[in-house]
Amino acid sequence: MLNEFQLDFEQGPIRPPNEARSLLLRITRNCPWNQCLFCPVYKGQKFSLRTVEEIKKDIQTARDCADDIKALSWKIGESGQITYAVINHIVSNHNYSYSYKSVAMWLYYGTGECFLQDADNFIIKTKDFVEILRFLREKFPDLKRVTTYSRSRTVSRKSLDEMKEVKQAGLDRVHIGLETGYDPLLKFIKKGVTAAQHVDAGRKVIDAGMSLSEYIMPGLGGEAMWREHATETAKVLNQINPQYIRLRSLRVPNRTLLYQKLVDGEFKMLTDDQVVAEIKLFIETLDDNLTSTVTSDHIMNLLEEIRGKLPDEKEHMLEVIKKYQDLPEAERLIYRIGRRGGLYSSTDDLYRDQTNYDKIKKLVSELAAKGPDETESMINEMANQYV
Ligand code: SF4
């Protein structure tokens, strides 16, 4: 029998932004593809499957953590509730493992949601995936939602019946990195999938009764392909009609393979203003019969307010874009710096705090005095800190 300080299970490096308060369980390690030029996440890491026994052991350990935390709450007079006092007790004690602390935070938030890591979990044999999900649901019967990441190509290789089995075993939602629907760009970025496979996989997830979250990557087409990237991606989504379309803008830190193409001049980044124009074209090309919810919940996005339910809020999203585009150039620059520095999440924030506005304005003059590229280079550095 392990004591509370020995309770520990494996967790992976990333999860979607909206799964920040979910219980994280790692059921495969890293990415079996690992070739996308823009992706820094698993570079240098080897993919491996985990055995069903290993994963079940982790699920059992997560259950033991949850039970132990509840018992601790009784012990310190909090009546089994996961209160701030319980969290404080656990987080401030370095003897507890990171995963034990993450279960405590999950119980504190009370979302009842679980995200299965890593990048492509439909690669697991269907019968094993079903066994894992059933065990998870048995150990955590109150889970409200179980989600995972997968690649379109992997999902497109599963039959609809297999997808339905996985749904019935307890998987509610799949997050897919669609990135773009333009085939030449999919090839250039080495996504290893075609637009047709994206459509097939997306439809299959929905037809199996699961909810689908598609990530698209504004800026990915660069100067050469931005227009086709915007329109062809929208056309692919028009055929899928996913529950969620999520924007996650391109950044190119030097640990990505795309960085060398940037240095060599083979890839030319769009400016922030060009990316905004690209998103406008993308939204305009989405059909009026889509019922997806668009979100811009990634910190790398310049305009967080581009969000809403289609078709009714399409105009609202275009208005958010217009509001930014109508700002004088000097104010767009101040907004971009404030956004990248974590101060602004709406263009209205420009007028909410005069002190911040004046500070950024002063910074802009100082940077301009140092040289013509200083401002852009600082904004770039600030934006890359989130990758
Ligand atoms: S499939 Fe996903 S995790 Fe794998 S390399 Fe591409 S973007 Fe990265």
Residues whose N, C-alpha, C, O or C-beta is under 5 A from the ligand:
A	BS01	SF4	C31 W33 N34 Q35 C36 C39 A119 G177
